Amino acid sequence: MDRPSEPGELSFEAALARLEEIVRLLERGEAPLDQSIDLYQEGDRLKRLCEERLRSAQVRIDAIALGPDGQLLGTVPFDGS
């Protein structure tokens, strides 16, 4: 599978797909030890990337202001930090 050298270049969906692929490979237990370690490290980086992207999305969702009747009142600008 062609993938960017840096996990941060991947979309959330691509990172999650690669993470799922790594889990399948490790669960099969057919990779040599060194390759398994490399896959585990890549998977850990991808897991952290996905978690960060989900946290960022949650912040953006939380910034949407709803009134007591459930109607949209507006949004709060998201600065990304």
SULGI-V94979 format. One record per residue. N is the residue number from 0. RES is the residue in three letters. PHI is phi as a letter, one per 20 degrees, with the letter a starting at -180 (none if undefined). Layout:
BEGIN
n=[N	N]
res=[RES	RES]
phi=[PHI	PHI]
END
This chain:
BEGIN
n=[0	1	2	3	4	5	6	7	8	9	10	11	12	13	14	15	16	17	18	19	20	21	22	23	24	25	26	27	28	29	30	31	32	33	34	35	36	37	38	39	40	41	42	43	44	45	46	47	48	49	50	51	52	53	54	55	56	57	58	59	60	61	62	63	64	65	66	67	68	69	70	71	72	73	74	75	76	77	78	79	80]
res=[MET	ASP	ARG	PRO	SER	GLU	PRO	GLY	GLU	LEU	SER	PHE	GLU	ALA	ALA	LEU	ALA	ARG	LEU	GLU	GLU	ILE	VAL	ARG	LEU	LEU	GLU	ARG	GLY	GLU	ALA	PRO	LEU	ASP	GLN	SER	ILE	ASP	LEU	TYR	GLN	GLU	GLY	ASP	ARG	LEU	LYS	ARG	LEU	CYS	GLU	GLU	ARG	LEU	ARG	SER	ALA	GLN	VAL	ARG	ILE	ASP	ALA	ILE	ALA	LEU	GLY	PRO	ASP	GLY	GLN	LEU	LEU	GLY	THR	VAL	PRO	PHE	ASP	GLY	SER]
phi=[none	f	b	f	f	d	g	f	e	e	f	g	f	f	f	f	f	f	f	f	f	f	g	f	f	f	f	f	m	e	f	f	g	f	f	f	f	f	f	f	f	f	f	f	f	f	f	f	f	f	f	f	f	f	f	f	f	f	f	f	f	f	f	f	e	d	e	f	e	n	e	f	e	q	c	d	g	d	e	n	d]
END
